Amino acid sequence: MTPRQTVAQVLTSVGGIGLAAGAVGVPLGVGLHGWVMPAMGRAVGTTIPPADIDVYGAPLLALLAAAGVVIATAGALLPAGRAARTSTARALRAE
Protein backbone atom coordinates (compact mmCIF):
# COMPACT_ATOMS: atom_id res chain seq x y z
CA MET A 1 0.00 0.00 0.00
CA THR A 2 1.12 3.54 -0.64
CA PRO A 3 1.37 5.91 2.32
CA ARG A 4 -1.71 7.76 1.09
CA GLN A 5 -3.70 4.52 0.97
CA THR A 6 -2.56 3.65 4.49
CA VAL A 7 -3.68 7.00 5.83
CA ALA A 8 -7.01 6.68 4.02
CA GLN A 9 -7.55 3.19 5.42
CA VAL A 10 -6.82 4.23 9.00
CA LEU A 11 -8.96 7.37 8.80
CA THR A 12 -11.85 5.49 7.16
CA SER A 13 -11.87 2.77 9.78
CA VAL A 14 -11.68 5.27 12.64
CA GLY A 15 -14.36 7.44 11.01
CA GLY A 16 -16.66 4.41 10.82
CA ILE A 17 -16.10 3.69 14.49
CA GLY A 18 -16.78 7.36 15.29
CA LEU A 19 -20.00 7.21 13.28
CA ALA A 20 -21.14 4.11 15.15
CA ALA A 21 -20.23 5.69 18.48
CA GLY A 22 -22.17 8.84 17.60
CA ALA A 23 -25.17 6.78 16.50
CA VAL A 24 -25.20 5.02 19.87
CA GLY A 25 -23.94 7.81 22.12
CA VAL A 26 -26.17 10.67 21.01
CA PRO A 27 -29.50 8.89 21.68
CA LEU A 28 -28.18 7.53 24.97
CA GLY A 29 -27.02 10.98 26.00
CA VAL A 30 -30.35 12.57 25.12
CA GLY A 31 -32.20 9.84 27.02
CA LEU A 32 -29.94 10.24 30.04
CA HIS A 33 -30.45 14.00 29.95
CA GLY A 34 -34.23 13.51 29.87
CA TRP A 35 -34.01 11.23 32.90
CA VAL A 36 -31.43 13.12 35.01
CA MET A 37 -32.79 16.65 34.66
CA PRO A 38 -36.24 15.90 36.14
CA ALA A 39 -34.58 13.81 38.87
CA MET A 40 -32.37 16.76 39.77
CA GLY A 41 -35.41 19.01 39.94
CA ARG A 42 -37.25 16.55 42.20
CA ALA A 43 -34.17 16.28 44.44
CA VAL A 44 -34.35 19.98 45.24
CA GLY A 45 -38.14 20.02 45.51
CA THR A 46 -39.01 21.75 42.27
CA THR A 47 -40.09 20.92 38.75
CA ILE A 48 -37.95 21.76 35.76
CA PRO A 49 -40.14 23.03 32.90
CA PRO A 50 -40.25 20.83 29.77
CA ALA A 51 -38.89 23.75 27.71
CA ASP A 52 -35.67 23.54 29.75
CA ILE A 53 -35.44 19.76 29.34
CA ASP A 54 -36.32 19.38 25.64
CA VAL A 55 -33.41 21.39 24.27
CA TYR A 56 -32.16 19.04 21.55
CA GLY A 57 -33.51 19.67 18.06
CA ALA A 58 -32.74 17.62 14.96
CA PRO A 59 -30.03 19.99 13.63
CA LEU A 60 -28.17 19.94 16.94
CA LEU A 61 -28.39 16.15 17.15
CA ALA A 62 -26.97 15.82 13.63
CA LEU A 63 -24.17 18.22 14.57
CA LEU A 64 -23.37 16.20 17.69
CA ALA A 65 -23.23 12.95 15.71
CA ALA A 66 -20.99 14.58 13.08
CA ALA A 67 -18.74 15.92 15.84
CA GLY A 68 -18.09 12.34 16.96
CA VAL A 69 -16.81 11.47 13.50
CA VAL A 70 -14.69 14.63 13.26
CA ILE A 71 -13.15 14.15 16.71
CA ALA A 72 -12.36 10.49 16.05
CA THR A 73 -10.82 11.26 12.67
CA ALA A 74 -8.79 14.17 14.03
CA GLY A 75 -7.48 11.94 16.79
CA ALA A 76 -6.37 9.35 14.23
CA LEU A 77 -4.36 11.73 12.03
CA LEU A 78 -1.09 11.34 13.95
CA PRO A 79 -1.25 7.50 14.21
CA ALA A 80 -2.27 7.29 10.54
CA GLY A 81 0.75 9.35 9.51
CA ARG A 82 2.99 7.20 11.66
CA ALA A 83 1.54 4.03 10.12
CA ALA A 84 2.11 5.45 6.63
CA ARG A 85 5.80 6.03 7.37
CA THR A 86 6.34 2.52 8.79
CA SER A 87 7.82 -0.06 6.44
CA THR A 88 5.74 -3.14 5.69
CA ALA A 89 8.37 -5.50 7.10
CA ARG A 90 8.56 -3.60 10.39
CA ALA A 91 4.77 -3.47 10.70
CA LEU A 92 4.50 -7.21 10.13
CA ARG A 93 7.19 -7.93 12.71
CA ALA A 94 5.32 -5.78 15.25
CA GLU A 95 2.18 -7.84 14.77
Jmol script that loads the backbone (N, CA, C; Angstrom):
load data "model"
ATOM      1  N   MET A   1       0.843  -1.186   0.000  1.00  0.00           N
ATOM      2  CA  MET A   1       0.000   0.000   0.000  1.00  0.00           C
ATOM      3  C   MET A   1       0.884   1.244   0.000  1.00  0.00           C
ATOM      4  N   THR A   2       0.406   2.262  -0.664  1.00  0.00           N
ATOM      5  CA  THR A   2       1.120   3.536  -0.635  1.00  0.00           C
ATOM      6  C   THR A   2       0.821   4.233   0.693  1.00  0.00           C
ATOM      7  N   PRO A   3       1.650   5.184   1.088  1.00  0.00           N
ATOM      8  CA  PRO A   3       1.371   5.909   2.325  1.00  0.00           C
ATOM      9  C   PRO A   3      -0.005   6.581   2.319  1.00  0.00           C
ATOM     10  N   ARG A   4      -0.398   7.113   1.182  1.00  0.00           N
ATOM     11  CA  ARG A   4      -1.710   7.762   1.091  1.00  0.00           C
ATOM     12  C   ARG A   4      -2.842   6.758   1.324  1.00  0.00           C
ATOM     13  N   GLN A   5      -2.694   5.559   0.774  1.00  0.00           N
ATOM     14  CA  GLN A   5      -3.704   4.523   0.971  1.00  0.00           C
ATOM     15  C   GLN A   5      -3.757   4.080   2.430  1.00  0.00           C
ATOM     16  N   THR A   6      -2.604   4.020   3.075  1.00  0.00           N
ATOM     17  CA  THR A   6      -2.559   3.647   4.488  1.00  0.00           C
ATOM     18  C   THR A   6      -3.283   4.677   5.336  1.00  0.00           C
ATOM     19  N   VAL A   7      -3.004   5.940   5.090  1.00  0.00           N
ATOM     20  CA  VAL A   7      -3.683   7.005   5.834  1.00  0.00           C
ATOM     21  C   VAL A   7      -5.183   6.945   5.582  1.00  0.00           C
ATOM     22  N   ALA A   8      -5.582   6.763   4.339  1.00  0.00           N
ATOM     23  CA  ALA A   8      -7.014   6.683   4.019  1.00  0.00           C
ATOM     24  C   ALA A   8      -7.672   5.501   4.712  1.00  0.00           C
ATOM     25  N   GLN A   9      -6.986   4.364   4.767  1.00  0.00           N
ATOM     26  CA  GLN A   9      -7.554   3.185   5.420  1.00  0.00           C
ATOM     27  C   GLN A   9      -7.732   3.426   6.920  1.00  0.00           C
ATOM     28  N   VAL A  10      -6.730   3.976   7.560  1.00  0.00           N
ATOM     29  CA  VAL A  10      -6.818   4.230   8.998  1.00  0.00           C
ATOM     30  C   VAL A  10      -7.921   5.242   9.294  1.00  0.00           C
ATOM     31  N   LEU A  11      -7.959   6.337   8.542  1.00  0.00           N
ATOM     32  CA  LEU A  11      -8.965   7.367   8.796  1.00  0.00           C
ATOM     33  C   LEU A  11     -10.372   6.862   8.503  1.00  0.00           C
ATOM     34  N   THR A  12     -10.528   6.036   7.478  1.00  0.00           N
ATOM     35  CA  THR A  12     -11.845   5.493   7.158  1.00  0.00           C
ATOM     36  C   THR A  12     -12.335   4.555   8.251  1.00  0.00           C
ATOM     37  N   SER A  13     -11.447   3.691   8.735  1.00  0.00           N
ATOM     38  CA  SER A  13     -11.873   2.767   9.784  1.00  0.00           C
ATOM     39  C   SER A  13     -12.202   3.507  11.078  1.00  0.00           C
ATOM     40  N   VAL A  14     -11.415   4.492  11.431  1.00  0.00           N
ATOM     41  CA  VAL A  14     -11.682   5.268  12.637  1.00  0.00           C
ATOM     42  C   VAL A  14     -12.943   6.117  12.464  1.00  0.00           C
ATOM     43  N   GLY A  15     -13.139   6.675  11.273  1.00  0.00           N
ATOM     44  CA  GLY A  15     -14.358   7.442  11.011  1.00  0.00           C
ATOM     45  C   GLY A  15     -15.605   6.583  11.132  1.00  0.00           C
ATOM     46  N   GLY A  16     -15.527   5.331  10.673  1.00  0.00           N
ATOM     47  CA  GLY A  16     -16.659   4.414  10.816  1.00  0.00           C
ATOM     48  C   GLY A  16     -16.957   4.111  12.271  1.00  0.00           C
ATOM     49  N   ILE A  17     -15.909   3.921  13.059  1.00  0.00           N
ATOM     50  CA  ILE A  17     -16.099   3.686  14.491  1.00  0.00           C
ATOM     51  C   ILE A  17     -16.690   4.937  15.156  1.00  0.00           C
ATOM     52  N   GLY A  18     -16.223   6.114  14.751  1.00  0.00           N
ATOM     53  CA  GLY A  18     -16.782   7.359  15.287  1.00  0.00           C
ATOM     54  C   GLY A  18     -18.241   7.531  14.918  1.00  0.00           C
ATOM     55  N   LEU A  19     -18.602   7.131  13.704  1.00  0.00           N
ATOM     56  CA  LEU A  19     -19.998   7.210  13.276  1.00  0.00           C
ATOM     57  C   LEU A  19     -20.869   6.272  14.103  1.00  0.00           C
ATOM     58  N   ALA A  20     -20.389   5.060  14.324  1.00  0.00           N
ATOM     59  CA  ALA A  20     -21.140   4.106  15.148  1.00  0.00           C
ATOM     60  C   ALA A  20     -21.265   4.601  16.584  1.00  0.00           C
ATOM     61  N   ALA A  21     -20.190   5.160  17.120  1.00  0.00           N
ATOM     62  CA  ALA A  21     -20.227   5.687  18.480  1.00  0.00           C
ATOM     63  C   ALA A  21     -21.196   6.859  18.594  1.00  0.00           C
ATOM     64  N   GLY A  22     -21.216   7.726  17.589  1.00  0.00           N
ATOM     65  CA  GLY A  22     -22.169   8.839  17.599  1.00  0.00           C
ATOM     66  C   GLY A  22     -23.597   8.361  17.480  1.00  0.00           C
ATOM     67  N   ALA A  23     -23.820   7.314  16.669  1.00  0.00           N
ATOM     68  CA  ALA A  23     -25.174   6.777  16.500  1.00  0.00           C
ATOM     69  C   ALA A  23     -25.691   6.151  17.789  1.00  0.00           C
ATOM     70  N   VAL A  24     -24.794   5.619  18.600  1.00  0.00           N
ATOM     71  CA  VAL A  24     -25.198   5.021  19.875  1.00  0.00           C
ATOM     72  C   VAL A  24     -25.179   6.074  20.991  1.00  0.00           C
ATOM     73  N   GLY A  25     -24.135   6.880  21.020  1.00  0.00           N
ATOM     74  CA  GLY A  25     -23.937   7.813  22.124  1.00  0.00           C
ATOM     75  C   GLY A  25     -24.905   8.979  22.164  1.00  0.00           C
ATOM     76  N   VAL A  26     -25.272   9.516  21.019  1.00  0.00           N
ATOM     77  CA  VAL A  26     -26.175  10.671  21.010  1.00  0.00           C
ATOM     78  C   VAL A  26     -27.557  10.306  21.560  1.00  0.00           C
ATOM     79  N   PRO A  27     -28.206   9.235  21.085  1.00  0.00           N
ATOM     80  CA  PRO A  27     -29.504   8.894  21.677  1.00  0.00           C
ATOM     81  C   PRO A  27     -29.409   8.535  23.165  1.00  0.00           C
ATOM     82  N   LEU A  28     -28.340   7.837  23.545  1.00  0.00           N
ATOM     83  CA  LEU A  28     -28.182   7.527  24.968  1.00  0.00           C
ATOM     84  C   LEU A  28     -27.997   8.793  25.804  1.00  0.00           C
ATOM     85  N   GLY A  29     -27.218   9.719  25.291  1.00  0.00           N
ATOM     86  CA  GLY A  29     -27.015  10.978  26.004  1.00  0.00           C
ATOM     87  C   GLY A  29     -28.286  11.791  26.131  1.00  0.00           C
ATOM     88  N   VAL A  30     -29.078  11.839  25.072  1.00  0.00           N
ATOM     89  CA  VAL A  30     -30.351  12.569  25.120  1.00  0.00           C
ATOM     90  C   VAL A  30     -31.299  11.897  26.107  1.00  0.00           C
ATOM     91  N   GLY A  31     -31.346  10.563  26.084  1.00  0.00           N
ATOM     92  CA  GLY A  31     -32.201   9.842  27.021  1.00  0.00           C
ATOM     93  C   GLY A  31     -31.766  10.047  28.462  1.00  0.00           C
ATOM     94  N   LEU A  32     -30.458  10.010  28.699  1.00  0.00           N
ATOM     95  CA  LEU A  32     -29.937  10.243  30.045  1.00  0.00           C
ATOM     96  C   LEU A  32     -30.244  11.660  30.508  1.00  0.00           C
ATOM     97  N   HIS A  33     -30.126  12.613  29.629  1.00  0.00           N
ATOM     98  CA  HIS A  33     -30.452  14.004  29.954  1.00  0.00           C
ATOM     99  C   HIS A  33     -31.930  14.128  30.343  1.00  0.00           C
ATOM    100  N   GLY A  34     -32.803  13.459  29.570  1.00  0.00           N
ATOM    101  CA  GLY A  34     -34.232  13.514  29.866  1.00  0.00           C
ATOM    102  C   GLY A  34     -34.602  12.816  31.160  1.00  0.00           C
ATOM    103  N   TRP A  35     -33.746  11.923  31.638  1.00  0.00           N
ATOM    104  CA  TRP A  35     -34.012  11.231  32.898  1.00  0.00           C
ATOM    105  C   TRP A  35     -33.377  11.975  34.074  1.00  0.00           C
ATOM    106  N   VAL A  36     -32.161  12.487  33.906  1.00  0.00           N
ATOM    107  CA  VAL A  36     -31.426  13.116  35.009  1.00  0.00           C
ATOM    108  C   VAL A  36     -31.979  14.492  35.356  1.00  0.00           C
ATOM    109  N   MET A  37     -32.323  15.291  34.368  1.00  0.00           N
ATOM    110  CA  MET A  37     -32.785  16.655  34.657  1.00  0.00           C
ATOM    111  C   MET A  37     -34.040  16.676  35.539  1.00  0.00           C
ATOM    112  N   PRO A  38     -35.092  15.908  35.226  1.00  0.00           N
ATOM    113  CA  PRO A  38     -36.241  15.899  36.140  1.00  0.00           C
ATOM    114  C   PRO A  38     -35.880  15.343  37.522  1.00  0.00           C
ATOM    115  N   ALA A  39     -34.996  14.360  37.578  1.00  0.00           N
ATOM    116  CA  ALA A  39     -34.581  13.808  38.867  1.00  0.00           C
ATOM    117  C   ALA A  39     -33.860  14.862  39.702  1.00  0.00           C
ATOM    118  N   MET A  40     -33.049  15.681  39.043  1.00  0.00           N
ATOM    119  CA  MET A  40     -32.368  16.760  39.767  1.00  0.00           C
ATOM    120  C   MET A  40     -33.369  17.776  40.291  1.00  0.00           C
ATOM    121  N   GLY A  41     -34.378  18.086  39.482  1.00  0.00           N
ATOM    122  CA  GLY A  41     -35.411  19.005  39.939  1.00  0.00           C
ATOM    123  C   GLY A  41     -36.177  18.448  41.130  1.00  0.00           C
ATOM    124  N   ARG A  42     -36.542  17.168  41.070  1.00  0.00           N
ATOM    125  CA  ARG A  42     -37.248  16.555  42.197  1.00  0.00           C
ATOM    126  C   ARG A  42     -36.382  16.524  43.446  1.00  0.00           C
ATOM    127  N   ALA A  43     -35.075  16.351  43.292  1.00  0.00           N
ATOM    128  CA  ALA A  43     -34.169  16.284  44.439  1.00  0.00           C
ATOM    129  C   ALA A  43     -34.136  17.591  45.218  1.00  0.00           C
ATOM    130  N   VAL A  44     -34.356  18.691  44.540  1.00  0.00           N
ATOM    131  CA  VAL A  44     -34.351  19.982  45.237  1.00  0.00           C
ATOM    132  C   VAL A  44     -35.761  20.496  45.492  1.00  0.00           C
ATOM    133  N   GLY A  45     -36.760  19.666  45.192  1.00  0.00           N
ATOM    134  CA  GLY A  45     -38.137  20.021  45.515  1.00  0.00           C
ATOM    135  C   GLY A  45     -38.802  20.948  44.514  1.00  0.00           C
ATOM    136  N   THR A  46     -38.401  20.908  43.283  1.00  0.00           N
ATOM    137  CA  THR A  46     -39.014  21.751  42.269  1.00  0.00           C
ATOM    138  C   THR A  46     -39.233  20.941  40.997  1.00  0.00           C
ATOM    139  N   THR A  47     -39.868  21.551  40.031  1.00  0.00           N
ATOM    140  CA  THR A  47     -40.088  20.915  38.748  1.00  0.00           C
ATOM    141  C   THR A  47     -39.383  21.740  37.678  1.00  0.00           C
ATOM    142  N   ILE A  48     -38.612  21.076  36.860  1.00  0.00           N
ATOM    143  CA  ILE A  48     -37.947  21.765  35.756  1.00  0.00           C
ATOM    144  C   ILE A  48     -38.906  21.776  34.579  1.00  0.00           C
ATOM    145  N   PRO A  49     -39.187  22.944  34.015  1.00  0.00           N
ATOM    146  CA  PRO A  49     -40.138  23.027  32.903  1.00  0.00           C
ATOM    147  C   PRO A  49     -39.664  22.210  31.694  1.00  0.00           C
ATOM    148  N   PRO A  50     -40.620  21.620  30.955  1.00  0.00           N
ATOM    149  CA  PRO A  50     -40.250  20.833  29.768  1.00  0.00           C
ATOM    150  C   PRO A  50     -39.431  21.631  28.746  1.00  0.00           C
ATOM    151  N   ALA A  51     -39.651  22.928  28.666  1.00  0.00           N
ATOM    152  CA  ALA A  51     -38.887  23.747  27.714  1.00  0.00           C
ATOM    153  C   ALA A  51     -37.399  23.769  28.066  1.00  0.00           C
ATOM    154  N   ASP A  52     -37.071  23.573  29.333  1.00  0.00           N
ATOM    155  CA  ASP A  52     -35.675  23.537  29.753  1.00  0.00           C
ATOM    156  C   ASP A  52     -35.077  22.137  29.632  1.00  0.00           C
ATOM    157  N   ILE A  53     -35.923  21.136  29.474  1.00  0.00           N
ATOM    158  CA  ILE A  53     -35.444  19.764  29.338  1.00  0.00           C
ATOM    159  C   ILE A  53     -35.331  19.374  27.867  1.00  0.00           C
ATOM    160  N   ASP A  54     -36.290  19.747  27.056  1.00  0.00           N
ATOM    161  CA  ASP A  54     -36.319  19.383  25.637  1.00  0.00           C
ATOM    162  C   ASP A  54     -35.550  20.424  24.820  1.00  0.00           C
ATOM    163  N   VAL A  55     -34.246  20.378  24.911  1.00  0.00           N
ATOM    164  CA  VAL A  55     -33.410  21.395  24.270  1.00  0.00           C
ATOM    165  C   VAL A  55     -32.713  20.895  23.011  1.00  0.00           C
ATOM    166  N   TYR A  56     -32.865  19.609  22.696  1.00  0.00           N
ATOM    167  CA  TYR A  56     -32.162  19.035  21.552  1.00  0.00           C
ATOM    168  C   TYR A  56     -33.078  18.948  20.346  1.00  0.00           C
ATOM    169  N   GLY A  57     -32.790  19.749  19.325  1.00  0.00           N
ATOM    170  CA  GLY A  57     -33.505  19.672  18.061  1.00  0.00           C
ATOM    171  C   GLY A  57     -32.731  18.799  17.077  1.00  0.00           C
ATOM    172  N   ALA A  58     -33.364  18.484  15.966  1.00  0.00           N
ATOM    173  CA  ALA A  58     -32.740  17.619  14.961  1.00  0.00           C
ATOM    174  C   ALA A  58     -31.420  18.184  14.422  1.00  0.00           C
ATOM    175  N   PRO A  59     -31.318  19.482  14.132  1.00  0.00           N
ATOM    176  CA  PRO A  59     -30.027  19.991  13.628  1.00  0.00           C
ATOM    177  C   PRO A  59     -28.897  19.842  14.652  1.00  0.00           C
ATOM    178  N   LEU A  60     -29.205  20.077  15.909  1.00  0.00           N
ATOM    179  CA  LEU A  60     -28.174  19.942  16.941  1.00  0.00           C
ATOM    180  C   LEU A  60     -27.754  18.484  17.109  1.00  0.00           C
ATOM    181  N   LEU A  61     -28.715  17.569  17.046  1.00  0.00           N
ATOM    182  CA  LEU A  61     -28.388  16.148  17.155  1.00  0.00           C
ATOM    183  C   LEU A  61     -27.510  15.693  15.995  1.00  0.00           C
ATOM    184  N   ALA A  62     -27.800  16.161  14.793  1.00  0.00           N
ATOM    185  CA  ALA A  62     -26.972  15.823  13.632  1.00  0.00           C
ATOM    186  C   ALA A  62     -25.568  16.396  13.802  1.00  0.00           C
ATOM    187  N   LEU A  63     -25.469  17.607  14.326  1.00  0.00           N
ATOM    188  CA  LEU A  63     -24.166  18.223  14.566  1.00  0.00           C
ATOM    189  C   LEU A  63     -23.376  17.442  15.614  1.00  0.00           C
ATOM    190  N   LEU A  64     -24.044  16.985  16.659  1.00  0.00           N
ATOM    191  CA  LEU A  64     -23.365  16.199  17.685  1.00  0.00           C
ATOM    192  C   LEU A  64     -22.852  14.879  17.134  1.00  0.00           C
ATOM    193  N   ALA A  65     -23.661  14.215  16.311  1.00  0.00           N
ATOM    194  CA  ALA A  65     -23.235  12.951  15.708  1.00  0.00           C
ATOM    195  C   ALA A  65     -22.049  13.184  14.762  1.00  0.00           C
ATOM    196  N   ALA A  66     -22.099  14.256  13.987  1.00  0.00           N
ATOM    197  CA  ALA A  66     -20.990  14.578  13.081  1.00  0.00           C
ATOM    198  C   ALA A  66     -19.731  14.936  13.861  1.00  0.00           C
ATOM    199  N   ALA A  67     -19.897  15.565  15.017  1.00  0.00           N
ATOM    200  CA  ALA A  67     -18.740  15.918  15.843  1.00  0.00           C
ATOM    201  C   ALA A  67     -18.006  14.671  16.305  1.00  0.00           C
ATOM    202  N   GLY A  68     -18.743  13.582  16.577  1.00  0.00           N
ATOM    203  CA  GLY A  68     -18.091  12.335  16.959  1.00  0.00           C
ATOM    204  C   GLY A  68     -17.180  11.818  15.864  1.00  0.00           C
ATOM    205  N   VAL A  69     -17.623  11.926  14.631  1.00  0.00           N
ATOM    206  CA  VAL A  69     -16.811  11.472  13.500  1.00  0.00           C
ATOM    207  C   VAL A  69     -15.594  12.377  13.336  1.00  0.00           C
ATOM    208  N   VAL A  70     -15.789  13.672  13.434  1.00  0.00           N
ATOM    209  CA  VAL A  70     -14.688  14.628  13.257  1.00  0.00           C
ATOM    210  C   VAL A  70     -13.636  14.455  14.355  1.00  0.00           C
ATOM    211  N   ILE A  71     -14.086  14.307  15.592  1.00  0.00           N
ATOM    212  CA  ILE A  71     -13.146  14.154  16.707  1.00  0.00           C
ATOM    213  C   ILE A  71     -12.364  12.855  16.571  1.00  0.00           C
ATOM    214  N   ALA A  72     -13.045  11.777  16.219  1.00  0.00           N
ATOM    215  CA  ALA A  72     -12.359  10.492  16.053  1.00  0.00           C
ATOM    216  C   ALA A  72     -11.344  10.559  14.917  1.00  0.00           C
ATOM    217  N   THR A  73     -11.720  11.163  13.816  1.00  0.00           N
ATOM    218  CA  THR A  73     -10.818  11.259  12.668  1.00  0.00           C
ATOM    219  C   THR A  73      -9.628  12.167  12.983  1.00  0.00           C
ATOM    220  N   ALA A  74      -9.883  13.270  13.658  1.00  0.00           N
ATOM    221  CA  ALA A  74      -8.786  14.170  14.025  1.00  0.00           C
ATOM    222  C   ALA A  74      -7.807  13.479  14.966  1.00  0.00           C
ATOM    223  N   GLY A  75      -8.342  12.664  15.873  1.00  0.00           N
ATOM    224  CA  GLY A  75      -7.478  11.939  16.793  1.00  0.00           C
ATOM    225  C   GLY A  75      -6.655  10.857  16.112  1.00  0.00           C
ATOM    226  N   ALA A  76      -7.083  10.416  14.937  1.00  0.00           N
ATOM    227  CA  ALA A  76      -6.374   9.353  14.228  1.00  0.00           C
ATOM    228  C   ALA A  76      -5.354   9.882  13.225  1.00  0.00           C
ATOM    229  N   LEU A  77      -5.281  11.185  13.020  1.00  0.00           N
ATOM    230  CA  LEU A  77      -4.359  11.726  12.031  1.00  0.00           C
ATOM    231  C   LEU A  77      -2.903  11.404  12.346  1.00  0.00           C
ATOM    232  N   LEU A  78      -2.486  11.597  13.574  1.00  0.00           N
ATOM    233  CA  LEU A  78      -1.093  11.340  13.947  1.00  0.00           C
ATOM    234  C   LEU A  78      -0.753   9.850  13.831  1.00  0.00           C
ATOM    235  N   PRO A  79      -1.567   8.930  14.404  1.00  0.00           N
ATOM    236  CA  PRO A  79      -1.250   7.504  14.206  1.00  0.00           C
ATOM    237  C   PRO A  79      -1.303   7.067  12.749  1.00  0.00           C
ATOM    238  N   ALA A  80      -2.191   7.654  11.959  1.00  0.00           N
ATOM    239  CA  ALA A  80      -2.266   7.295  10.539  1.00  0.00           C
ATOM    240  C   ALA A  80      -0.998   7.718   9.814  1.00  0.00           C
ATOM    241  N   GLY A  81      -0.499   8.897  10.119  1.00  0.00           N
ATOM    242  CA  GLY A  81       0.750   9.354   9.509  1.00  0.00           C
ATOM    243  C   GLY A  81       1.926   8.489   9.922  1.00  0.00           C
ATOM    244  N   ARG A  82       1.931   8.073  11.180  1.00  0.00           N
ATOM    245  CA  ARG A  82       2.994   7.198  11.660  1.00  0.00           C
ATOM    246  C   ARG A  82       2.927   5.839  10.967  1.00  0.00           C
ATOM    247  N   ALA A  83       1.715   5.311  10.803  1.00  0.00           N
ATOM    248  CA  ALA A  83       1.537   4.026  10.119  1.00  0.00           C
ATOM    249  C   ALA A  83       1.978   4.130   8.662  1.00  0.00           C
ATOM    250  N   ALA A  84       1.731   5.273   8.040  1.00  0.00           N
ATOM    251  CA  ALA A  84       2.109   5.445   6.634  1.00  0.00           C
ATOM    252  C   ALA A  84       3.620   5.481   6.466  1.00  0.00           C
ATOM    253  N   ARG A  85       4.345   5.948   7.464  1.00  0.00           N
ATOM    254  CA  ARG A  85       5.803   6.030   7.371  1.00  0.00           C
ATOM    255  C   ARG A  85       6.496   4.717   7.757  1.00  0.00           C
ATOM    256  N   THR A  86       5.759   3.793   8.357  1.00  0.00           N
ATOM    257  CA  THR A  86       6.342   2.521   8.791  1.00  0.00           C
ATOM    258  C   THR A  86       6.491   1.581   7.608  1.00  0.00           C
ATOM    259  N   SER A  87       7.616   0.900   7.521  1.00  0.00           N
ATOM    260  CA  SER A  87       7.823  -0.056   6.437  1.00  0.00           C
ATOM    261  C   SER A  87       6.944  -1.282   6.674  1.00  0.00           C
ATOM    262  N   THR A  88       6.615  -1.960   5.609  1.00  0.00           N
ATOM    263  CA  THR A  88       5.743  -3.140   5.689  1.00  0.00           C
ATOM    264  C   THR A  88       6.403  -4.227   6.542  1.00  0.00           C
ATOM    265  N   ALA A  89       7.669  -4.460   6.350  1.00  0.00           N
ATOM    266  CA  ALA A  89       8.368  -5.505   7.102  1.00  0.00           C
ATOM    267  C   ALA A  89       8.347  -5.212   8.601  1.00  0.00           C
ATOM    268  N   ARG A  90       8.578  -3.976   8.977  1.00  0.00           N
ATOM    269  CA  ARG A  90       8.563  -3.597  10.395  1.00  0.00           C
ATOM    270  C   ARG A  90       7.153  -3.738  10.973  1.00  0.00           C
ATOM    271  N   ALA A  91       6.150  -3.345  10.221  1.00  0.00           N
ATOM    272  CA  ALA A  91       4.767  -3.465  10.697  1.00  0.00           C
ATOM    273  C   ALA A  91       4.386  -4.926  10.895  1.00  0.00           C
ATOM    274  N   LEU A  92       4.807  -5.791   9.985  1.00  0.00           N
ATOM    275  CA  LEU A  92       4.499  -7.209  10.125  1.00  0.00           C
ATOM    276  C   LEU A  92       5.234  -7.840  11.298  1.00  0.00           C
ATOM    277  N   ARG A  93       6.452  -7.411  11.549  1.00  0.00           N
ATOM    278  CA  ARG A  93       7.189  -7.931  12.710  1.00  0.00           C
ATOM    279  C   ARG A  93       6.544  -7.488  14.008  1.00  0.00           C
ATOM    280  N   ALA A  94       5.959  -6.292  14.036  1.00  0.00           N
ATOM    281  CA  ALA A  94       5.324  -5.776  15.251  1.00  0.00           C
ATOM    282  C   ALA A  94       4.040  -6.527  15.566  1.00  0.00           C
ATOM    283  N   GLU A  95       3.420  -7.091  14.558  1.00  0.00           N
ATOM    284  CA  GLU A  95       2.181  -7.840  14.774  1.00  0.00           C
ATOM    285  C   GLU A  95       2.550  -9.143  15.361  1.00  0.00           C
TER     286      GLU A  95
END
end "model"
wireframe off; spacefill off
backbone 0.3
color backbone group
